[in-house]
Amino acid sequence: MPRTIHSLLFLLLIIAQAVAANTRNTPAQEPERVVPIVNTHIAQRSISRNGLSAIFKMRLHQWRDGTPVTVFVLEDGNPLHKRFCKEILNVFPHQLRRVWNKLVFSGSGQAPIILNDIAEMQARVSETPGAIGYLKAGDVNFFGRSDDSVSFDFREIGLNGSWRVIPNLQLAVQLVYRDAGKTDDLGVRVDYGLADYSFYSTESTLLGIRGGRVPTPFGFYNDTRDVASTRPGILLPQSIYFDVNRNFALSADGGYVYGEHRTDYGDFSLHAGVVNPRVTDPDLKNVIVGPFPGELEGDTSFVTRFNYEWQSGVVRLAISYADFNINYQPEGGNVNLLPGSLKFNPLVFSAQYNAENWSLTAEYALRRAKFFDFGPIRPNGMVRPTS
């Protein structure tokens, strides 16, 4: 019996040593990175480490387009705040606090807004124009809060159909139910409903008109963004194809003329339309006028896109331009904006090469926005162009 016990103890010692060795040889799992986050409608897509440091030290007060910066942080003792200070800003929390206190007590600046937890951080940054904060990379959610398991907080159901009434006339409609958190809670709506009539058609040329609620021809993907096979991924690049303002981006009420011409040198197409943009997205008003009460209304706008394709799409090139106009009517309040308007002019250059098993796509956007007649709170003028 003693020999059996000794053998068993020896075996357990070997197992314990093996487990210990395996533990020593297995690298520790790295914690999730801490990343800065910004409100989705900040057009600026990059910032240097020095610029980020200046923002959190409350020395940089505007983004490049002129939007005021609102800084959110967590408590000094919060572990995430400590990591952000050390890993991103390269300072200790008490050093950052000393900078803020100097600004506040000298009357030369303000401290950032302190929040209680990451849930409040997500909510406040998403709903505040010009806001910046930070989260762990795994806590960054696109449409709203969710955990790491399956979430049903984003729901989208669509139904579409078309009917060719006569050879030259087609009707089409798409209904959609969509719930994407605070960015879209409008329920059922008509995504598009249009009549398409081709009044001239030959082997080389096609001319036609479209009217109704028409998908906006913009970039390579906007007018077919709901067709999975036409997209490069689950989400399109958000610098060009906005999902948080999907109704505004997807379609507009109005009419287009279009033409296609096929030659030995390639195929050419042109769309040009007069439309009234949809301004029902909950987040759109927040982007334009912030917390001020009132209503937005679309005004007469223009959209055009020119396409070229070589060898049936081996090479594709496109230029898209729009002149969107939106009016604002204030409602109540002692301090408010005046009735004003916004002009938004995006210009997009698109290029694509398609091989047998792969594609290479590049799109570049230039955007300008200009405010008119909002009063002294938001003076007239051009917001700095962004790309």
C-alpha positions as CSV (number, residue, x, y, z in Angstrom):
1,M,0.0,0.0,0.0
2,P,2.7,2.6,0.9
3,R,4.4,1.9,-2.5
4,T,1.1,2.5,-4.3
5,I,0.7,5.8,-2.4
6,H,4.2,6.9,-3.3
7,S,3.6,6.1,-6.9
8,L,0.4,8.0,-6.9
9,L,2.1,11.0,-5.3
10,F,4.9,10.8,-7.8
11,L,2.4,10.8,-10.7
12,L,0.6,13.8,-9.3
13,L,3.9,15.6,-8.9
14,I,4.7,15.0,-12.6
15,I,1.3,16.2,-13.6
16,A,1.6,19.3,-11.5
17,Q,5.0,20.1,-12.9
18,A,3.7,19.6,-16.5
19,V,0.8,22.0,-15.8
20,A,3.1,24.6,-14.3
21,A,5.4,24.3,-17.3
22,N,2.6,24.7,-19.7
23,T,1.3,27.7,-17.8
24,R,4.7,29.3,-17.9
25,N,5.1,28.7,-21.7
26,T,1.6,30.0,-22.6
27,P,1.7,33.7,-23.2
28,A,-0.8,35.7,-21.2
29,Q,-3.8,36.8,-23.1
30,E,-3.4,40.5,-24.0
31,P,-6.1,42.9,-22.7
32,E,-8.3,44.5,-25.3
33,R,-6.9,47.7,-26.8
34,V,-8.2,51.0,-25.6
35,V,-9.3,53.2,-28.5
36,P,-10.7,56.7,-28.8
37,I,-14.2,57.0,-30.2
38,V,-15.9,60.0,-31.8
39,N,-19.5,60.9,-32.8
40,T,-20.3,59.3,-36.2
41,H,-20.9,62.5,-38.0
42,I,-17.5,64.0,-37.4
43,A,-16.1,64.2,-41.0
44,Q,-12.4,64.1,-39.9
45,R,-11.2,60.6,-40.3
46,S,-7.8,60.8,-38.7
47,I,-5.9,62.7,-36.0
48,S,-2.2,62.6,-34.9
49,R,-1.3,61.5,-31.4
50,N,-0.3,65.1,-30.7
51,G,-3.7,66.3,-31.8
52,L,-5.4,63.7,-29.6
53,S,-3.3,64.8,-26.6
54,A,-4.2,68.4,-27.3
55,I,-7.9,67.5,-27.3
56,F,-7.8,65.7,-24.0
57,K,-5.7,68.4,-22.4
58,M,-8.5,70.8,-23.5
59,R,-6.2,72.8,-25.7
60,L,-7.8,72.0,-29.1
61,H,-11.4,73.1,-29.2
62,Q,-12.6,72.5,-32.8
63,W,-12.4,69.8,-35.4
64,R,-11.0,70.7,-38.8
65,D,-14.5,71.4,-40.2
66,G,-15.2,73.9,-37.4
67,T,-17.4,71.6,-35.2
68,P,-16.8,72.3,-31.5
69,V,-15.1,69.4,-29.6
70,T,-16.9,67.9,-26.6
71,V,-14.6,65.7,-24.4
72,F,-16.0,62.9,-22.3
73,V,-13.8,61.0,-19.8
74,L,-14.3,58.5,-16.9
75,E,-13.3,59.0,-13.3
76,D,-9.6,59.3,-12.5
77,G,-9.6,56.0,-10.7
78,N,-11.4,54.1,-13.4
79,P,-9.1,51.3,-14.8
80,L,-10.1,52.1,-18.3
81,H,-9.3,55.8,-17.8
82,K,-5.9,54.9,-16.4
83,R,-5.1,52.7,-19.4
84,F,-6.2,55.4,-21.8
85,C,-4.0,58.0,-20.1
86,K,-0.9,55.7,-20.1
87,E,-1.3,53.8,-23.4
88,I,-2.7,56.5,-25.6
89,L,-1.9,59.9,-24.1
90,N,1.4,58.8,-22.4
91,V,0.6,60.5,-19.1
92,F,-0.6,59.5,-15.7
93,P,-4.2,60.4,-14.7
94,H,-3.0,62.8,-11.9
95,Q,-0.9,64.7,-14.5
96,L,-3.9,65.1,-16.8
97,R,-6.0,66.2,-13.8
98,R,-3.4,68.8,-12.9
99,V,-3.6,70.2,-16.5
100,W,-7.4,70.5,-16.2
101,N,-7.3,72.1,-12.7
102,K,-4.8,74.7,-14.0
103,L,-7.2,75.7,-16.8
104,V,-10.3,75.8,-14.5
105,F,-8.8,77.7,-11.6
106,S,-7.0,80.2,-13.8
107,G,-10.1,80.9,-15.7
108,S,-8.5,80.0,-19.0
109,G,-10.4,76.8,-19.8
110,Q,-12.7,74.0,-18.8
111,A,-12.4,70.4,-17.6
112,P,-13.9,67.6,-19.7
113,I,-17.3,66.1,-18.8
114,I,-16.8,63.2,-16.4
115,L,-19.1,60.1,-16.9
116,N,-19.9,57.2,-14.6
117,D,-19.4,54.1,-16.9
118,I,-18.8,52.8,-20.4
119,A,-22.6,52.6,-21.1
120,E,-22.9,56.3,-20.4
121,M,-19.8,56.9,-22.5
122,Q,-21.3,55.1,-25.5
123,A,-24.6,56.9,-25.2
124,R,-23.2,60.4,-24.7
125,V,-20.7,60.2,-27.5
126,S,-23.2,58.8,-30.0
127,E,-25.8,61.6,-29.3
128,T,-23.5,64.6,-29.0
129,P,-22.2,66.3,-32.1
130,G,-18.4,66.8,-32.1
131,A,-18.0,64.4,-29.1
132,I,-14.9,62.3,-28.3
133,G,-14.3,59.7,-25.6
134,Y,-12.7,56.2,-25.4
135,L,-13.7,52.6,-24.9
136,K,-12.1,49.1,-25.0
137,A,-12.1,48.0,-28.7
138,G,-14.6,45.2,-27.9
139,D,-17.1,47.7,-26.4
140,V,-17.4,49.8,-29.6
141,N,-20.9,49.2,-31.0
142,F,-22.1,50.6,-34.3
143,F,-25.9,50.9,-34.0
144,G,-26.3,50.6,-30.2
145,R,-25.4,48.6,-27.1
146,S,-25.0,44.8,-27.3
147,D,-22.9,42.1,-25.6
148,D,-20.6,39.6,-27.1
149,S,-23.3,37.1,-27.8
150,V,-26.1,37.2,-30.4
151,S,-28.1,40.4,-30.3
152,F,-31.5,41.2,-31.7
153,D,-31.2,44.9,-31.2
154,F,-30.7,45.5,-34.9
155,R,-33.6,44.3,-37.0
156,E,-34.3,44.8,-40.7
157,I,-36.9,43.1,-42.8
158,G,-37.5,44.1,-46.4
159,L,-40.0,43.2,-49.1
160,N,-39.6,44.3,-52.7
161,G,-41.3,43.5,-56.0
162,S,-41.5,44.8,-59.6
163,W,-43.9,44.5,-62.5
164,R,-43.2,45.2,-66.1
165,V,-46.5,46.6,-67.3
166,I,-45.4,47.0,-70.9
167,P,-42.0,46.3,-72.5
168,N,-40.9,49.9,-71.9
169,L,-42.5,50.5,-68.5
170,Q,-41.6,48.9,-65.2
171,L,-42.9,49.6,-61.7
172,A,-40.9,48.7,-58.5
173,V,-41.4,49.1,-54.8
174,Q,-39.5,48.1,-51.6
175,L,-41.0,48.2,-48.1
176,V,-38.7,47.8,-45.1
177,Y,-39.0,47.5,-41.4
178,R,-35.9,48.7,-39.6
179,D,-34.8,49.2,-36.0
180,A,-31.2,50.2,-35.5
181,G,-31.2,51.7,-32.1
182,K,-31.2,55.5,-31.8
183,T,-30.1,55.9,-35.4
184,D,-33.3,54.5,-36.9
185,D,-36.5,53.7,-35.0
186,L,-39.1,54.7,-37.6
187,G,-40.5,51.2,-38.2
188,V,-42.1,50.4,-41.5
189,R,-41.5,52.8,-44.4
190,V,-41.3,52.8,-48.2
191,D,-37.6,52.6,-49.2
192,Y,-38.4,53.2,-52.8
193,G,-41.4,53.2,-55.1
194,L,-40.8,54.2,-58.7
195,A,-41.9,54.0,-62.4
196,D,-39.2,53.5,-65.0
197,Y,-40.0,54.3,-68.6
198,S,-37.5,53.8,-71.4
199,F,-38.6,56.0,-74.4
200,Y,-35.7,55.1,-76.7
201,S,-33.9,51.8,-77.0
202,T,-31.5,50.4,-79.6
203,E,-28.7,47.9,-79.6
204,S,-26.2,50.7,-78.6
205,T,-28.3,53.3,-76.8
206,L,-30.9,53.5,-74.1
207,L,-32.7,56.6,-72.9
208,G,-35.3,56.7,-70.1
209,I,-36.9,58.5,-67.1
210,R,-37.6,57.4,-63.5
211,G,-39.9,59.0,-61.1
212,G,-41.3,58.5,-57.6
213,R,-39.2,57.7,-54.6
214,V,-36.0,56.7,-56.5
215,P,-32.8,55.1,-55.2
216,T,-30.1,57.8,-55.3
217,P,-27.4,57.0,-57.9
218,F,-24.3,57.8,-56.0
219,G,-20.9,56.1,-56.0
220,F,-20.7,52.4,-57.0
221,Y,-23.0,50.9,-54.3
222,N,-25.6,53.3,-53.1
223,D,-28.6,52.5,-55.4
224,T,-28.0,48.7,-54.9
225,R,-26.8,48.8,-51.2
226,D,-29.6,46.4,-50.1
227,V,-28.4,43.7,-52.6
228,A,-25.9,41.6,-50.8
229,S,-24.1,40.4,-54.0
230,T,-23.3,43.9,-55.0
231,R,-21.6,45.0,-51.7
232,P,-17.9,44.4,-50.8
233,G,-18.9,43.6,-47.2
234,I,-21.7,43.5,-44.6
235,L,-21.3,47.2,-44.0
236,L,-20.4,49.7,-46.8
237,P,-17.6,52.2,-46.1
238,Q,-19.2,54.7,-43.7
239,S,-17.2,57.7,-44.9
240,I,-19.3,57.6,-48.1
241,Y,-22.4,55.4,-47.6
242,F,-23.9,56.5,-44.3
243,D,-26.0,53.9,-42.5
244,V,-26.8,56.1,-39.5
245,N,-28.6,58.4,-41.9
246,R,-29.8,55.6,-44.2
247,N,-33.1,57.2,-45.3
248,F,-31.4,60.4,-46.4
249,A,-28.7,58.5,-48.3
250,L,-30.7,55.7,-49.9
251,S,-33.4,57.5,-51.9
252,A,-35.2,60.7,-52.5
253,D,-38.5,61.9,-54.0
254,G,-38.3,63.2,-57.5
255,G,-37.3,62.2,-61.0
256,Y,-34.3,61.3,-63.1
257,V,-33.4,61.2,-66.8
258,Y,-30.8,58.6,-67.7
259,G,-28.9,57.3,-70.7
260,E,-26.6,54.5,-71.7
261,H,-24.4,54.3,-74.8
262,R,-22.3,51.3,-75.7
263,T,-19.3,51.7,-78.0
264,D,-16.1,49.8,-79.1
265,Y,-14.2,51.9,-76.6
266,G,-16.4,51.1,-73.6
267,D,-19.8,51.8,-72.2
268,F,-21.0,55.2,-70.9
269,S,-23.9,56.0,-68.7
270,L,-25.3,59.2,-67.1
271,H,-28.0,59.8,-64.5
272,A,-29.2,63.3,-63.6
273,G,-32.2,64.2,-61.4
274,V,-34.1,66.8,-59.4
275,V,-35.2,65.5,-56.0
276,N,-36.4,66.4,-52.6
277,P,-34.2,64.6,-50.0
278,R,-35.7,62.6,-47.1
279,V,-34.8,64.1,-43.7
280,T,-36.6,61.7,-41.4
281,D,-33.5,60.0,-39.9
282,P,-33.4,60.7,-36.1
283,D,-29.7,61.4,-36.2
284,L,-29.8,63.8,-39.1
285,K,-31.4,66.7,-37.1
286,N,-28.9,66.2,-34.3
287,V,-26.0,66.5,-36.8
288,I,-27.4,69.7,-38.3
289,V,-28.9,71.7,-35.4
290,G,-27.9,69.7,-32.3
291,P,-30.2,70.0,-29.3
292,F,-32.3,72.8,-30.6
293,P,-36.0,72.0,-31.1
294,G,-37.6,72.2,-34.6
295,E,-38.2,70.4,-37.8
296,L,-36.2,69.7,-40.9
297,E,-37.6,69.8,-44.5
298,G,-36.0,68.8,-47.7
299,D,-35.8,71.3,-50.5
300,T,-35.2,71.1,-54.3
301,S,-31.9,69.3,-54.8
302,F,-29.8,67.9,-57.7
303,V,-27.9,64.6,-58.1
304,T,-25.8,63.3,-61.0
305,R,-23.5,60.4,-61.7
306,F,-21.4,59.6,-64.8
307,N,-20.1,56.0,-65.3
308,Y,-17.6,54.4,-67.7
309,E,-17.0,50.7,-68.1
310,W,-14.4,49.0,-70.2
311,Q,-14.7,45.4,-71.4
312,S,-18.0,44.8,-69.7
313,G,-16.9,46.0,-66.3
314,V,-13.2,44.9,-66.1
315,V,-12.5,48.5,-65.4
316,R,-15.2,50.8,-63.9
317,L,-14.9,54.5,-63.3
318,A,-17.5,56.9,-61.9
319,I,-17.9,60.5,-60.8
320,S,-20.9,61.4,-58.5
321,Y,-22.0,64.8,-57.4
322,A,-25.0,66.1,-55.4
323,D,-26.4,69.5,-54.3
324,F,-28.6,68.7,-51.3
325,N,-30.6,71.4,-49.7
326,I,-32.3,71.2,-46.3
327,N,-34.4,73.8,-44.4
328,Y,-34.8,74.2,-40.7
329,Q,-37.9,75.6,-38.9
330,P,-37.4,76.2,-35.1
331,E,-40.0,75.4,-32.5
332,G,-40.3,77.3,-29.2
333,G,-37.5,77.9,-26.7
334,N,-36.0,81.1,-25.3
335,V,-32.7,80.4,-26.9
336,N,-32.9,78.9,-30.3
337,L,-31.6,79.0,-33.9
338,L,-33.4,81.1,-36.5
339,P,-35.1,79.5,-39.6
340,G,-32.2,78.5,-41.7
341,S,-30.9,76.2,-44.4
342,L,-28.0,73.8,-45.1
343,K,-26.4,73.1,-48.4
344,F,-24.5,69.8,-48.6
345,N,-22.3,69.1,-51.6
346,P,-20.6,65.6,-51.8
347,L,-18.3,64.8,-54.7
348,V,-17.2,61.1,-55.0
349,F,-14.6,59.6,-57.4
350,S,-14.9,55.8,-57.9
351,A,-12.6,53.3,-59.6
352,Q,-12.6,49.5,-59.8
353,Y,-10.7,46.7,-61.4
354,N,-12.3,43.3,-61.7
355,A,-10.3,40.1,-62.3
356,E,-11.6,36.6,-62.4
357,N,-11.2,35.9,-58.7
358,W,-10.7,39.3,-57.1
359,S,-11.6,43.0,-57.3
360,L,-9.9,46.2,-56.3
361,T,-12.1,49.2,-55.5
362,A,-11.2,52.7,-54.5
363,E,-13.5,55.6,-53.8
364,Y,-12.6,59.1,-52.6
365,A,-15.1,61.7,-51.3
366,L,-14.9,65.5,-51.0
367,R,-17.7,67.0,-48.9
368,R,-18.7,70.6,-48.4
369,A,-21.5,72.0,-46.2
370,K,-22.6,75.6,-45.8
371,F,-25.1,77.1,-43.3
372,F,-27.4,80.0,-44.0
373,D,-29.5,82.3,-41.8
374,F,-29.3,80.2,-38.5
375,G,-28.5,83.4,-36.6
376,P,-25.5,84.2,-34.3
377,I,-25.5,80.8,-32.6
378,R,-24.5,79.2,-35.9
379,P,-23.1,82.0,-38.2
380,N,-23.4,81.8,-42.0
381,G,-20.4,80.2,-43.7
382,M,-18.8,77.2,-45.2
383,V,-17.8,74.3,-43.0
384,R,-14.3,73.4,-43.9
385,P,-14.3,70.8,-46.8
386,T,-13.5,67.3,-45.7
387,S,-12.4,64.1,-47.5
